[in-house]
Amino acid sequence: MAQSPYTLQPGDTVQVWMAQTEDLRGDGVVAPDGGISFPLAGHLRAEGLTLLELEAALRDRLQPYFKDIDLTLMLRPGREPIIYVVGEVTTPGAYPYRSHMTVLHALTVAGGLYRAAVLPADQDRSVIVGRQVSNGAQRMRELAAREARLMAELEGRHTLSAPGTTADDPLMAQEQMLLDARSRSVAMLEQAQQQADVLNQQSRAALEEQVQAVTRRIELARDRLRSVSRLVEKGGAESSQKNAHEADIAELEGQISRLSAEMVVLERAEIADAARYDAARQERQTQLLSELQAVRREQAETAARLSDSRRIMSIYGASAAAAQEQEQLPIAYTIVRSRNGEALEIEAAETSALQPNDLVRVSYSAQTGQIGAAVDENQGPSAAALASASVATQEQDR
């Protein structure tokens, strides 16, 4: 396949040599509008012409000024022909043009098709984040079951209830067993307190009965003392008898004092037992509230981490889904080619031949069907192609 001659493009530098005069020797640059200017010849159209065609046009312009024109045009090196690759490629940009270059060559030098695939490092990260999501969800279920058990303890219930859980849930069953054990412990504490109250009441009743019995004996002893005292006054009894009765009364009154002291000790013991019981209940309530607060704080922290992990997993999932969907879409190639100052948008295939300064646009097409293998050069220009070609040309000129 013979290579087509190179045609001048904007930005090309043309070196002019003329034997007749040094004034016409120098360089001319093809302007963005496709023209080039020379002394005496003025402005000429250069874009799309070969060097020989531009030389002939310049010779015609200079003919009125010189009889025999010895004229030579050369393309100054330093600006090799290029192509532009944009769209769904890994590295869009400008690349050197090579002979017999095709769209597939351009796609290759641009790094191939862009695939939004999850990188191996991201895949490893997604496994870790997935494990964090699973662990976080499990931890949230554990905390929900624990919260249900703490609420049941605080409210004095013996069964658990939590939204979204069932009685046969292993976590709920485990917490129910713990609730039953702690309920038995509380019940034993209450039973011990009740037994202590019963014993204290019985002891109090026994002391009160003893006090009453001793009080009656004191009353009887005083009656006898009064009788003996009258007999002693009349001389019918010895004074020693009176003294014996007074001693008996004193001893009985001493018993009353001891019994009263025992009752005071018993009352103090009852108060101490009640205080210990109330303190134990209060300490248990405080502990339950503290545990509940810790559980809810951990729930909030775990929920925040779980939300972040799920959001990261959704990003990985969306990326993988996008890559999978992208791989199933057909690829569309378009060549934007400047010709006679106009940008032509041409549908192409991988085997379509390229020319210098062509712009190759690669895109994923939602339409199915094969793209023609030959380049349709009769395709008209589009606004998008004109804009793309213009931007690419301006960037290369800079």
C-alpha distance (Angstrom), angle and dihedral (degrees) to the residues before:
residue distance angle dihedral
M1 . . .
A2 3.83 . .
Q3 3.79 116.7 .
S4 3.81 114.2 -117.3
P5 3.84 115.1 -122.2
Y6 3.77 116.2 -95.1
T7 3.81 116.0 -100.4
L8 3.76 122.2 -151.9
Q9 3.78 119.7 -103.1
P10 3.81 133.7 -170.6
G11 3.80 110.0 -73.2
D12 3.81 96.0 31.0
T13 3.82 114.9 132.7
V14 3.84 115.5 -138.6
Q15 3.81 119.1 -161.6
V16 3.84 114.1 -148.4
W17 3.79 123.1 -158.1
M18 3.84 121.5 -177.5
A19 3.81 124.0 177.1
Q20 3.84 96.4 -153.9
T21 3.79 98.1 61.8
E22 3.76 139.5 8.2
D23 3.81 91.1 -143.8
L24 3.79 90.4 77.7
R25 3.78 94.6 47.1
G26 3.85 112.7 102.5
D27 3.77 145.6 74.6
G28 3.77 131.1 -60.5
V29 3.79 126.6 -166.2
V30 3.79 123.3 -146.1
A31 3.80 104.1 -120.2
P32 3.84 123.6 -134.5
D33 3.81 88.5 -101.1
G34 3.82 89.5 58.6
G35 3.82 96.8 -107.3
I36 3.80 132.6 119.2
S37 3.80 130.2 -162.5
F38 3.83 130.5 -143.8
P39 3.83 131.7 177.1
L40 3.84 112.6 -90.1
A41 3.81 90.7 0.8
G42 3.78 95.4 66.8
H43 3.81 122.3 -165.5
L44 3.80 118.4 -5.1
R45 3.78 133.0 -177.8
A46 3.83 106.8 -112.7
E47 3.81 108.0 159.1
G48 3.77 111.8 103.9
L49 3.84 94.0 14.6
T50 3.78 126.1 112.8
L51 3.80 119.4 -126.6
L52 3.80 90.3 -102.5
E53 3.80 91.5 51.7
L54 3.80 91.8 49.0
E55 3.81 89.9 46.3
A56 3.82 90.6 53.5
A57 3.81 91.7 48.6
L58 3.83 91.3 48.9
R59 3.82 90.8 46.9
D60 3.83 90.0 54.1
R61 3.80 90.9 51.0
L62 3.85 92.6 50.3
Q63 3.80 95.5 43.1
P64 3.86 94.4 95.2
Y65 3.81 90.8 56.5
F66 3.81 102.4 45.3
K67 3.81 134.3 37.4
D68 3.77 101.0 -152.2
I69 3.75 112.7 23.1
D70 3.80 118.4 -158.4
L71 3.79 99.9 -169.5
T72 3.82 132.0 164.6
L73 3.83 129.4 -180.0
M74 3.79 123.6 -164.5
L75 3.80 132.3 180.0
R76 3.79 106.6 -120.6
P77 3.78 112.5 -128.7
G78 3.77 122.1 -125.8
R79 3.79 98.8 78.0
E80 3.76 110.5 71.4
P81 3.80 118.9 -167.1
I82 3.78 114.0 -90.2
I83 3.77 141.2 -169.6
Y84 3.80 130.7 -150.2
V85 3.80 125.3 -132.5
V86 3.81 119.6 -166.6
G87 3.79 138.8 161.5
E88 3.80 128.1 41.0
V89 3.79 97.5 10.3
T90 3.78 129.5 116.4
T91 3.83 95.6 -119.1
P92 3.81 115.0 19.5
G93 3.79 116.1 -163.5
A94 3.80 147.2 91.2
Y95 3.82 120.6 -45.0
P96 3.82 135.1 -178.4
Y97 3.78 116.0 -90.6
R98 3.81 118.2 -124.8
S99 3.76 130.4 -167.6
H100 3.80 116.0 -85.4
M101 3.79 90.2 10.5
T102 3.81 116.2 170.6
V103 3.78 135.4 -165.9
L104 3.81 89.4 -98.7
H105 3.81 89.8 55.8
A106 3.81 89.8 51.8
L107 3.79 90.7 49.1
T108 3.81 90.0 50.9
V109 3.81 96.3 50.4
A110 3.83 88.9 48.5
G111 3.80 90.7 59.7
G112 3.78 98.6 -98.6
L113 3.77 129.1 -89.4
Y114 3.77 118.0 -21.2
R115 3.79 110.3 -115.1
A116 3.78 119.7 -171.0
A117 3.79 90.3 -146.8
V118 3.78 125.4 152.6
L119 3.79 109.0 -102.3
P120 3.82 119.2 -126.3
A121 3.80 89.9 -108.8
D122 3.79 89.2 51.4
Q123 3.79 90.2 48.2
D124 3.79 89.7 55.7
R125 3.78 89.0 46.7
S126 3.80 90.9 49.4
V127 3.83 89.5 54.8
I128 3.80 90.1 52.4
V129 3.80 92.8 45.8
G130 3.80 90.2 46.4
R131 3.79 89.4 54.4
Q132 3.81 89.2 48.6
V133 3.81 89.8 52.5
S134 3.81 91.4 50.3
N135 3.81 93.2 46.3
G136 3.80 91.6 45.0
A137 3.80 92.7 51.2
Q138 3.81 90.6 48.2
R139 3.80 90.8 48.7
M140 3.81 90.6 50.9
R141 3.81 89.9 54.1
E142 3.81 90.8 49.4
L143 3.79 91.6 49.8
A144 3.82 91.6 47.5
A145 3.82 90.5 53.8
R146 3.81 91.5 46.8
E147 3.80 91.2 48.7
A148 3.80 90.0 51.6
R149 3.81 90.7 51.8
L150 3.83 93.3 48.4
M151 3.80 91.4 48.9
A152 3.80 90.2 50.2
E153 3.81 90.8 51.4
L154 3.80 92.3 48.5
E155 3.79 92.0 48.7
G156 3.82 94.0 43.6
R157 3.81 94.7 -117.1
H158 3.79 123.4 146.8
T159 3.82 98.6 -153.2
L160 3.81 131.5 60.5
S161 3.78 127.5 -125.5
A162 3.80 127.6 179.2
P163 3.83 131.4 163.0
G164 3.80 113.3 -99.4
T165 3.82 94.9 13.6
T166 3.79 134.1 105.3
A167 3.77 132.7 -150.0
D168 3.81 92.1 -110.6
D169 3.80 92.1 55.5
P170 3.85 105.1 122.6
L171 3.80 91.3 -136.9
M172 3.81 92.1 50.7
A173 3.80 90.5 45.5
Q174 3.80 90.6 52.6
E175 3.79 92.4 49.4
Q176 3.83 90.0 45.8
M177 3.81 89.2 56.7
L178 3.80 89.8 51.0
L179 3.80 90.3 47.3
D180 3.81 90.6 51.4
A181 3.82 91.9 50.2
R182 3.80 93.2 48.5
S183 3.80 90.6 44.7
R184 3.80 89.4 54.5
S185 3.79 89.9 49.5
V186 3.79 90.6 51.8
A187 3.78 91.0 45.6
M188 3.83 90.5 51.8
L189 3.79 90.3 50.1
E190 3.80 91.4 50.7
Q191 3.81 91.3 45.6
A192 3.82 91.0 51.5
Q193 3.78 89.9 50.3
Q194 3.78 91.5 49.0
Q195 3.83 90.9 49.4
A196 3.79 90.1 49.2
D197 3.80 89.3 51.0
V198 3.82 90.8 51.0
L199 3.82 92.1 49.2
N200 3.79 91.3 47.5
Q201 3.78 90.8 50.1
Q202 3.80 91.1 49.2
S203 3.81 91.2 48.4
R204 3.80 90.7 48.2
A205 3.83 90.7 49.9
A206 3.80 91.6 49.4
L207 3.80 92.1 50.4
E208 3.77 91.6 47.2
E209 3.81 90.1 51.7
Q210 3.80 90.5 49.8
V211 3.80 90.4 49.4
Q212 3.77 90.7 50.5
A213 3.84 92.1 48.3
V214 3.80 92.9 48.9
T215 3.80 90.3 45.8
R216 3.82 90.6 55.4
R217 3.81 90.4 48.3
I218 3.78 89.2 51.8
E219 3.77 90.8 51.7
L220 3.82 91.0 50.3
A221 3.77 91.2 46.1
R222 3.78 90.9 52.8
D223 3.81 91.0 49.8
R224 3.80 89.5 53.9
L225 3.78 90.1 45.7
R226 3.77 91.2 55.0
S227 3.82 91.6 48.8
V228 3.81 92.4 48.5
S229 3.80 90.8 46.5
R230 3.84 90.9 56.8
L231 3.80 91.1 47.9
V232 3.80 90.5 49.7
E233 3.79 90.0 52.3
K234 3.82 89.9 52.0
G235 3.79 92.3 44.1
G236 3.76 93.8 -113.0
A237 3.84 95.7 117.6
E238 3.72 140.1 34.0
S239 3.81 119.3 -104.7
S240 3.79 88.0 -128.4
Q241 3.77 88.9 70.5
K242 3.78 89.1 55.4
N243 3.78 90.4 51.4
A244 3.82 91.5 50.3
H245 3.80 91.7 54.2
E246 3.80 91.1 48.2
A247 3.82 89.0 52.5
D248 3.79 91.1 50.7
I249 3.80 90.5 51.7
A250 3.81 91.7 49.0
E251 3.81 90.8 50.3
L252 3.81 91.5 50.4
E253 3.78 91.6 48.6
G254 3.81 87.7 52.4
Q255 3.77 88.8 54.7
I256 3.82 89.1 52.2
S257 3.80 89.4 53.5
R258 3.79 92.4 50.1
L259 3.79 92.0 48.0
S260 3.80 91.0 49.1
A261 3.81 89.7 51.3
E262 3.80 90.3 50.7
M263 3.82 89.7 51.0
V264 3.81 90.2 52.3
V265 3.81 90.5 50.4
L266 3.80 89.7 48.6
E267 3.81 91.7 51.0
R268 3.78 90.6 50.4
A269 3.81 90.4 50.2
E270 3.82 90.1 50.5
I271 3.80 90.8 50.8
A272 3.82 91.3 47.5
D273 3.81 92.1 48.9
A274 3.81 91.4 49.4
A275 3.81 91.0 47.6
R276 3.81 91.9 50.4
Y277 3.78 91.0 48.4
D278 3.81 92.8 48.9
A279 3.81 90.6 46.0
A280 3.81 90.8 51.4
R281 3.79 91.1 49.6
Q282 3.79 91.7 47.4
E283 3.80 92.0 47.1
R284 3.78 90.0 50.6
Q285 3.82 91.6 49.9
T286 3.80 90.6 48.3
Q287 3.80 91.3 49.4
L288 3.81 91.4 49.1
L289 3.82 91.7 49.6
S290 3.81 90.5 47.9
E291 3.81 91.5 49.7
L292 3.80 90.7 47.0
Q293 3.81 91.5 51.0
A294 3.82 90.9 48.9
V295 3.81 90.7 48.9
R296 3.81 93.1 50.7
R297 3.81 91.7 46.3
E298 3.81 90.1 51.6
Q299 3.80 89.2 46.2
A300 3.82 90.5 56.4
E301 3.81 92.7 47.1
T302 3.80 93.1 45.5
A303 3.81 91.7 46.5
A304 3.83 90.4 52.4
R305 3.81 92.4 49.6
L306 3.80 91.1 44.3
S307 3.80 90.9 51.5
D308 3.81 90.8 51.2
S309 3.80 91.9 47.9
R310 3.80 92.3 48.4
R311 3.80 90.6 49.2
I312 3.82 89.8 51.7
M313 3.81 90.4 48.0
S314 3.81 90.2 50.1
I315 3.81 88.5 54.6
Y316 3.80 91.3 50.8
G317 3.78 90.4 45.4
A318 3.80 93.0 48.4
S319 3.80 90.5 48.0
A320 3.79 92.6 49.9
A321 3.82 91.7 45.1
A322 3.80 91.0 48.2
A323 3.80 90.6 49.9
Q324 3.79 91.9 48.4
E325 3.78 92.4 47.6
Q326 3.80 91.0 44.6
E327 3.78 92.5 53.3
Q328 3.80 89.9 57.6
L329 3.81 94.9 54.1
P330 3.81 120.3 94.0
I331 3.80 118.5 -115.3
A332 3.81 120.5 -119.3
Y333 3.81 122.2 -158.4
T334 3.79 124.4 -161.2
I335 3.81 127.5 -176.0
V336 3.79 117.2 -152.0
R337 3.81 107.1 -159.6
S338 3.78 128.2 -179.5
R339 3.79 113.9 -135.5
N340 3.79 125.9 169.6
G341 3.77 91.0 -16.5
E342 3.79 93.6 -50.9
A343 3.79 128.8 105.5
L344 3.78 113.8 -130.6
E345 3.79 120.0 -159.2
I346 3.81 109.4 -147.7
E347 3.79 128.3 -174.8
A348 3.79 109.9 -131.2
A349 3.79 145.3 176.3
E350 3.79 132.0 -139.6
T351 3.81 91.0 -89.5
S352 3.82 95.3 50.1
A353 3.81 112.5 123.1
L354 3.78 119.7 -119.1
Q355 3.77 132.1 -144.1
P356 3.81 128.4 -151.9
N357 3.82 113.8 -76.3
D358 3.80 92.4 18.4
L359 3.78 116.0 147.4
V360 3.79 114.5 -141.1
R361 3.79 115.4 -157.5
V362 3.82 117.0 -163.9
S363 3.80 119.5 -164.7
Y364 3.78 141.2 161.6
S365 3.78 109.0 -111.4
A366 3.80 123.9 -149.0
Q367 3.81 89.1 -156.7
T368 3.78 121.1 86.3
G369 3.77 125.6 -139.9
Q370 3.77 137.7 83.8
I371 3.77 122.9 -72.8
G372 3.80 113.9 -130.9
A373 3.75 115.3 -97.8
A374 3.80 93.4 -137.4
V375 3.78 124.6 70.5
D376 3.78 113.7 -111.9
E377 3.77 102.3 -143.0
N378 3.81 93.6 -179.1
Q379 3.77 91.5 71.5
G380 3.80 112.4 122.4
P381 3.81 124.6 -124.7
S382 3.82 121.5 -94.4
A383 3.78 128.3 -152.2
A384 3.81 91.7 -116.0
A385 3.81 92.0 52.0
L386 3.79 92.5 48.6
A387 3.80 91.0 50.9
S388 3.81 93.2 46.9
A389 3.80 93.6 47.9
S390 3.78 91.9 46.4
V391 3.82 93.9 51.2
A392 3.80 92.4 45.8
T393 3.82 92.7 49.4
Q394 3.80 92.5 47.9
E395 3.82 91.8 50.7
Q396 3.82 91.1 50.3
D397 3.83 91.8 48.5
R398 3.80 89.1 54.0
